[in-house]
């Protein structure tokens, strides 16, 4: 399976950073099957075109204005997602809508697209998530892990020793 788990968001706008933080958490805590790639896309737009092209499945983690209380985790699939980008909450979403359109035009659209979104509490300039959104990350990561298991590619939790070794070798970024 050719799957990309893509976290997006702006680290400088508080809860907008949740997508990247979800991917960082998954990288620190789990080992993934071959064919599963994790990427913190930040606020990149068209720069993600190559990374997103011709994937079997893209799982997108992001802050999403869904009208629910802050910290609510939502899951949207396939056709539900482009509609969401019509209600843009950040500059990177316009870029992602453009990337998805470009992939469609070139015949390189992902076969499946899933969005795991977290309702933000604050999008004010600040480095760090609000407590309610930080707490929602576990549910969001759990939904991604459940989805992978349902697809027959479960992630394997790293042992404390493996996590310590990765940290020692600098193989993952520590959260801000």
NORGI-V105706 format. One line per field, one symbol per residue. ss: DSSP state (h for helix, s for strand, l for the rest). A space follows every 50 residues. Layout:
# NORGI-V105706
ss=???
This chain:
# NORGI-V105706
ss=llssssssllllshhhhhhhhhhhhhhhhssllllssssssslllhhhhh hhllllssssssslllllllllssssslhhhhhhllllllhhhhhhhhhh hhhhhllllllssssssslllllllsllllhhhhhhhhhhhhhhhhhhhh lllllssllhhhhhhhhhhlllllll
